[in-house]
Amino acid sequence: MIIATAGHVDHGKTTLVRALTGVETDRLPEEKKRGLTIDIGFAYHDIDTETDQKIVMGFVDVPGHERFVKNMLAGVASIDFALLVVAADDGVMPQTEEHLAILGLLGIHQGAVAITKIDRVAAGRVVEVEAEVAALLAPTTLAGAPMFPVSGELGTGMDALRRHLEAAARNHADRAVNGHFRLSIDRAFTVPGAGLIVTGAVFSGQVEVGDRLILAAQDRADPIEARVRGLRALDREAEVGRAGQRCAINIAGGDLHQSLVSRGDWLLAEAIHAPVQKFDARVHVLESESRPLAHWTPVHLHLAASDVTGRIAVLGERRIAPGEDALVQLVLDNPVGALFGDHFILRDQSAQRTIAGGIVIDPFPPRRGRARPERLAMLQAMEAEAPVEALAAMVAIAENGVNLRQFVQTRNLTPAEAENLRQIDGQLILAGTDGDLVLSLDRWHGIEQGILDALAAWHKKQPEAVGPNDNALRAAMTSAPSPILLAASIAHLIGGQAIIRDGISLRLPSHAPRPSDADLELWKQVSLILEEGGVRPPRVREVAEELKMDPARLDAFLKRCARQGRLMAVAPNRFFPPAAVWQLAAVVERLSAASGADGFTAATFKNDTGIGRNVAIEVLEFFDTAGLTRREGNTRHLRRPASEVFGDA
């Protein structure tokens, strides 16, 4: 069990820990010189049991001065029990109240109170302070916590406090070892002969000697690979470290050095390494605040051992009243490692006052629409603590499904833990390039019916045309799905022969285009001219001149042919036979395969096809629009196989 002290400066927290454990937690020369705790310190105490297995109490001694609340927050980020310390001579002081508020915002429900320095006051004063503290605790998560009048210097009352803490430790249930390993680093140092040591609280999972992990530094874009050479759990040599313990881990790696590690970094499994600069959360504003927390207020975010500045975007209402909670988005100046369920504290811009705290809901919010009603409904669905319940609630309202890979990462689930998510009734799982999509069966059936309805309406309006292409079909649907879901639905309907892909067009099996006799005669002439042009067919004006006909009339005819699937409108003034487009698409696939992640340029495409720069640009822009390619700066990358975009050649 990990116990953290809390309370105002000079109320005897360090003396109390020393009396309980025999360990002096002030380790810095300045701390010893000034007699003032500046940074967090650590001590451990063994409890004898009837078995050979010992129970260990770990103590985190935190500074009480208002200037060092930042360090206090790093120490209490992942504790089991709070020991609130109040000096009998001073009574409740500002940091008593602030530390207690922080413990409540972090969800700490187990604790006790030590009324210290009772040797300096009369017995009546101790009774007064106990009543004062009881009133302070009443509306908090530590309401009713037992109180122990003690003197750390004389040892008075220490036996009773020690017995209570030992009983709490014996009854304390170990945290479930779920999820991938994740340790919040609060110290790093080098030991001669051993190398780099990082210490911190294990938030989840377990680690063993030999494991390969990721060091995620706040000020480095790229993570560093690290191997576990050795570890100590609760100040004991160990082969395994688990969630709920404090561990010191000896790590090694080619690029590792103490200068690269700082408080607030993470040592974690690669599967959950995903630093973010914004996340959605639910925030509670302290009732003691004098005014509401307004939209876009600058704040200090303390999550685990990190301290990052940013702003708070209030979703829905523009402000949060004292004592109230609301959905928000934290927009940060630097990335943090945040996952669902992480508690955090918000302090004001000057880092002088604690104003609020909250819990992370979604570390991967969408780029746009953070305050739309449908997004707020999704966040409320995501708040369910049990993963299966949350996913079921999300799927029920997700128009475009839920990305299963992202959900699993958000919830820090191992593959075995995630397996249950695939067994929810009434859902369908579709394979995707960015992870499987989970969709409700009702929505899936609705998409397919929407496709059939849109095609029927298209055929009725344009009986001479074959049908729309994928993009035109999506635009014609009443409730358009995402391109990924549309493609999956189309493929399923084609496989079931409910629709037919005719070139780049889609149609119902019952539909047959009906061109006029005049159009059929004109088509014989036009098709010969365009086919002779190969992959560089003449422009509309040039074809009109050769046929000695009005360019506007020819343009209208060519557009009808495109709707019928006999031509493709690559540019406003140029129409290609499907065979030419398939030939050029094959070049794109070949260039993409050869260039890999680097992509290929328009110049490379032009040189390979020999069609000239202007036509090459027109063709590539057509491919971008059709969904075959994706432009990134001066290069292009293949998005989907040509057969999925244009059908089989």
N, C-alpha and C positions, 0 to 999 in steps of 0.2 A: 504494500500500500504506500502510495506517495502522498506525503503530508506537506503542505506549504503553510508557512507563517503568513500573517497579514496584520497590518496595523500601522499606527503612526510612528514617526521617527522617535528614537530614544525611549520606546516603551518596553524594551527588554526582550526583543525577539531573539537576538543572537545569544544572549545570556540564557534564555530559556532552552534553546536547542542544545547549547553546551551542557546544561544541567541534565538534559534528557539523554544525551548520547555520549558526552565526554569529548565531543569534537568541536574545535574552534573553526567556524565557517568563514570568518573574515580572513581572506588569504592575501589580499592586496596590501602592499606596504602602506599606501595612503589610508586604507581602512584601519590598520593597526595604529598608525600615527594619530589619526583624528578620532578614533573610537567610534566611527560612523560606518555603517554598512552602505557600500556604494553599489556593489553588484551582487548577483545571486550567489549563494554558497550552498554546499551540500554536505549532508551527514547521514549516516546509516546506523541502525540499531537492530540487533538480532533479538528475536523472541524465542525462548525455549518452548518446545512442544513435547508432547508425549511420544512423538515419533522422532526419527533421526533427521527429518526434514525441518529446517528452521524457517521461520517466517521473518522477513526483513521489512522493517519500516524505513522508508527513505524520506528524509527531510529536505525541503527546499527553503532556505532562509532568504527572505526577500528584503530589499531596502525599503525603509519607510518614509524617506524624505521625498517631498513632492517633486524634486528635480530628477529623481531616479525611478519614477513610476514606469517609465519605459522598460527598465530592467526588471521591475517587479512583474510586469506583464509577460515577459519572456519566461519567468520562472513558474507562473501559475497556469501556463497554457494547457497542460495536460496532467492534472492532479486528481486525486481521489478524495482528499479530505483537507479541510481548511482549519487551521488553528489561529483564530482571531485573538490578537494580543492587545489588551487595553491596560495601561498603567493606572493603578489606583489613585495616584496623586493627580494626574492630569484628567482622567476620565476620557470620554469620547472626544476625539480631535478630528480635524479635517481629513487626514489620510485614513483614519479609522473608517469614516463614512465612505470615502472614495474606494478604498480596498474592498469594503463589504459590497459596494455596488458592483464592482468588477467581478467579484465572485458570483454574484447573482446573475450577471449578464453571461457569464461563462457556464452557467447551469450547475454550479457546485451546490449539492444538497446535504452533504455530510460534513459535520464540523463540530468544533467545541470552542469555548472561550476560556482564555487564561487571563485572570485579573492579576497582573504582576505588581511587584513592588509593595506588597501589603505590609512589609516591615517598616515602611516609611509613613504610614497613615494609621489613624485610629480605626477600630473595628466598624464604627458607624459609617465611616467614609466608604469602606468596602461594600457595605450594604447599599449605599447610595449609588455607587458605580454599577453594581449588579442590576439595580432597577433601571438605570439609564441605558445600559446595554440591552436588557431584555426588551425595552420599548423600541430601541433601534432595530433589533432583530425581528420584531413581530411581523412587519410586512415583507420580509425577505425570504430567500430560499433557506436560510439558516434559522428560521423561527424556532424557538424552543430548544436551541442547542444548549447542552449542559455547560455550566460555568465552574471554574476551578480557581479559587483564590490561592496564589502561590507567591513565593519569593525565590527567584532563581539564584540569588546570592546565598541565602541561608538554607535553601532546600525545603522550606516550609511548603507543604501541600503538593510537593512534586510526586510523591508516591501515588497519590490518588489520581493525578493527571496521567501519570505513566500507565497505571493499571487500565484507565479508560481507553487510552490510545492503543494499548496492546490488545484489549478486548475488541476494539473496532477493527484492528488489523486481522485478528483471528476470524472474525465474522465477515471480513471483506471478501467478496467473490472476485476471483481473477477476471479480467476482461476477456471477452471472447477473442480468440486469435483468428480474426476474419480479415480478408482482403490481402492485398500485396503489402510488402514491408514499406514503412514510411517513418523516418526519424527526423524530427525538427532539431537542427543543430543550434546549440546555444554556446558552445565553446569549442575551440580547436587549439591544439598545441602539439609540439614535437617532443618525443621521448628518445634520447640517445639509444641507439641500438634497436629501437622498435620502429621509429618513424612517426608518421602523422596519426594523431588520435583525434577523433571528433566525439563529442558527447551531446546527449539530448534525450528527449522523451520519445518513446516509441508510440506513435499514434495508431498504428495498425500492423497486422501481419506478424511475421517472425523472421529472424535472420540467423544464419548459421555461418560458422567459419568456412570460408571457401566460396561463399556466394558472390556473385558479380552484381554490382549495383550502379546507380547513377548518382553522381554528385551534381546537384542542380544549384548553381550559384546565382544569386540575385543579379550580379553585375556582369554575367557572362551569357551570351546568347546560346552558346553551345555547351551541352552537358559534358562532364568528364566521367569516363568509365573508372570504376573503383572495384578492387577486390578486397574482401574481408579477410585479413590475416589473423585477427584475434579479437576477442571482445570480453568485456566485463559487464555483467548485468547486476544491478543493485550492488555495485562495488565488490562483486565476486567474480572470479574467473569462471567463464561459462562457454559452452559450445553453442548455446542458443539464446537469443534475446527475443522477448515477446512484447506484444502490445500491453501497455500499462506499466512497463518498467522504464527505468532510466538506464541507459547503456553508454558505455565508452567503447568505441569501435576503432580498432587499428586498421586503417585502410591503406592500400598501395595502388599505384597506377603510374603509367609513364609520365603523365603531365601533372601529377598531384604535388602540391606544395602548400604549406601552411598559409602562405600569402594569398592563395586562391580561395580560402575558406573564410566565411564570416558568419556571425550570428544571423539567423534568419534563413540560411541555406537549408536545403533538404538533402538527405541521403535516402534514396528510395529505389524501388524496383522500376525498371525501364518502362513497364506497361502503364504506369500512372504518371510518367513524367510529361506534364502538359501545362507549363506556366501560362498564365493568362493576365491580361491587363484590364479586364472587366469581368464582373460576375454579378448574377442576380441573387438577391438575398431577402430575408425578412429581418427588419431592424426594429428594436425597441428603444425608444428615447427615455432617458431617466426622468422620473417624475420631479426630481429636484431641479431640472432645467427651468430657467426663467422665461424662455420663449420657445416657440416651435422650431424644429429643425427644417430649414427651408431647402428647396430644390437647388442643387448645384453648390451647396455649401462645401468649402474646402475642409478636408479632414485628414487626420493621421489614422491609417488602418493598422491595427496590431492583430496579426493572424499567426498563431503559433509563436515563433520567436522573431518574426519579421516586423518591421516598421516601415510602411510605405505611405507616401502622400498621394492624395487624389481628391476626387469630388464625388458627392453622393447625388444621384439622380433619383428623385422621388417619383415612383410610378403611380399613376392615378392622380391623387391629390398632389398639390404642389408643396405641401409641408406636413410634418408629423408633429402633433401636439405632445407636450410632455406627458409621460405615462402611457402613451399610445404606441402601437406598432404598425408597420406598413411594409409593402413590397418596395424594394429599391434596386437600383443598379449602381455598383461601385465602379467608377471609372478611374483607373490608377495611372500614376506617372511612371511606374516601373512594374514589371511582371511579378506575380506571386504564385506559389503553388497552392491552389485551393481546390477542395473537393466537397461534394455534398456532405452536409452535417458539420462542417468545420465551424466552430465558434470564433467570433472575432470581437474586438473592442474598437470603438471610434472615439478619438479625442479631437479637440478643437485644433484649428490651424496652427496655433502657437504651441501645441502639445502641453498645455497647462491644465486642461480640464477634461475629464471623461464625460462624454455627452450621450453615448449610446452603445449598444452592442447588438450582435445579430448572429444569424446562422446562414451559411452558404446554401443556396438551393440549386443554382445552375451555373457552373463555371464556364459554360460554353453558350452564352446567349446568342440569338440571331443578330445579324448586323443592323437590321432595321426593325422598326415597329415595336420597340421595347415596352411601350405603354398602351398598345392596342388592347381592346377588351379580350380578344382571343388569346393574346400572349399572357395576360394576367390570369385568365382561366387555366392556361397550361401550367403556370407557376404554382397555382394552388393545387393542381393535380400532382405536381412533382413533389410537394411537401410531405406526402405520405411517407412515413418512416420505413415501412417494409418495402423492399424493391418490387416484389410481385404486385403489391397493391398500387404502388406508384405507376408502374408501367401499364397496368390495366386501365387506370384512370387517364393516363396520357393518351393511350391508344384510342380510347373511346371518343376523344375530341380532336385528335390529330388528323387534319385533312390530308396531309401528305406523309403520314406514318411517322414512326419514331426510329431514329438511327440507333440500332441496338449496340453497336460498338461504342458509340459515344455515351450511351446510358450506362453501360457496364463500366466504362472508365470513370464517369462522374461519380458512380456509387462505389468505386474501388472494389469490384467483385473479381474474384479469380474465375478461371474458366469453369471449375467445378461448381462454384457458387452461382454462376450465371446460367447454368443448365436449366434450372427451374423456370427461367423466364420464357423458355420455349414451349412450355406446357400450358399456357393460359388459354382457356376456352374462348372461342369466338374471334381468334386472331389468325393472321396469315403472315408468314415470314418470307420476304423476297430477298434473294441474293443481290447485292449491289457492289460496285467498285469501291465505295467508301464505307462498307459495312452493311450488314443485313438491315432491311427495313421491316419494322413490325407494323402491321396495318390491320384495322378491324375488317372482318369479313363483310360487314354492311357497307363500309366505304368502298371496298374492292368491287363489290357487285354494283354499287352506284356508279363507279367510274366506267365500268364496262357498259352499263346501260346508257350512260351519257355519251359514249362513243357511238353506239348504235343509233341513238336519237339524232346526234349531230350529223351522221352520214345520211340518214333518211331525209333530214331537212335539206342537206346540201344537194342531194340527187333531185329533190322536188324543185329546188330553185334553179339548178343548172343541169337539166337532163342531158345536155350534149357533152358534159364533162365526165371524165372518168371518176374523179373525186378529189378531195383535198390531200395535200401532203401532211406530214405529221404536225408541222407548226401551224398550218392553217386549220387543221382539225382541232388542235388545242385551243386556238383562238375562238373557234365556233362553239365550244362547249360552255354550258351554263356554269358549271362548277369545275374549272380547269384544274387538273392535277399537276403535280410537278412533272418535268420532262422524264424523269426516271420512272415514275409510276405510269405515265402515259405509255412509254416504250414497253414496259412489262405487260400492261393491259393489252396493248395492240398485239404483242407476240402471243399472248394467251388466246386472244380471239382468233388470230390467224391459225394457230395450231388446232383450234376447235372448228375451223372452217366457218366461223360466224362472220368474218370479213375476209377480203382478199386484197393483197398488195399487188397492184398493177403498175409496174415501173416504180416511180416515186409516189404514186397516188394510192389511196385506199378507197375501197368501195364495198358495198354490200353484194353478196353473190347474186342477188336478184336484179342488180342494176346493169344495164348495157347502154353505153353512150350512143347517141343517135345523131351523128353529123349529117348535114344536108348533102344532096347530090352535088351542089356547086362547090361545097367545101371539099368533098372527096376529089373532085376534078382538080381543084387548085392545089390540093395536098400533093398530088402526083408530081407537079412541077416544082413546088417549093422543096419537097423532101430531097429531090435529086440535087438541087443547088446546095442545100445545107450539108448533105452527106459528102459532096465533093470537097467542101471546105474542111472536112475532118475535124481536128481539135481546134481549128481556128475558122469557124464558119463566118460568112460575110455578115455585115450589119444589116439591119432592116432596110435602110435607105438603099444600100447596094443591091439587095435582092429585089426591091421595088423597081429600081432602074432596069435591071435585067428583064423583069417581067412586064415592064412598061405599065405599071399600075400605081394607083394612089398609095403613098406610104402609110397614110392613116388607116386606109381600108386593109392594107396588108398587116399592119400592126394589130388591128382588131382580130384578124383571122389567126395570126400567130398566137395571140393570147388564148383564143379558143382551143387551139391545138395543145397549148400548155396545160389548160384545164383538163383536157382529155388524156393527158399523159403521153402524148406523142412527141412533145418537145419540152425542154426545160428553159425557163426564162432566167438565164444567168445574169443578164444585165438589162436595163431598160431598152437598149437598142440592139441586143444580141440574144438569139435563141439557139440552143444546142440540141442536137439529137441525143437521146439517152445514151447511145453507144459511145459518143464522144465524152460525155460526162463520166461514164464508168471508166473509160480509158484514163482520163485525167485523175480520177479518184484513186485508181490503182497506183499512179505515180506518187500521189500523196502518201499512200500506205507504205510504199517502198522507201520513200525519203524519211518518213517518220521512224520506220524500223531501223534505218541506217544511222540516224542522228541521235536516237535514244532520248535521254532527258534534255539534251541541248536544243532539240527542235530544229526545224529547217527554215530557211529564209525564202522570201519571194524571189530573190535573184537565183537561188538554187533551183527553185521550181521552174522559173522561166528558162534557164539554161537546159534543164533536163527535157522540157517539153518542146522547146523551140517555138513557142507561140507569141513571143514578144512581150514587152513589159506591161503595156496597158491591158492586154487581154489576160495576162497572168494575174494581175491585180484583181480584175473583174471576177475571174474564176475563183480565186482564193477568198474574196469577200463573199461570194455565193456559198462556198463551202463553210465559211464561218456561220453564216445565217442558217444554213441547212442543218448545222450541228455536226458536220464531219470533222471540222478543225476548230481549234481555240487559239486565238491570237494572244501572245504575250510579248509586248514590245515589238521588236522587229522579227520575232520568230513565231512559228506556228507548231502546234502539237495536235496529234490525232486524238479526237474525243471518243469516237465510236467507229466500229468497222463500217466500211462503205456499204456492205450488204444490209446493215441495219438502217442506214439512212436512205439509200436509193433502191433497195431491193436487189435481187440477183440480176447479174448482167445477162 
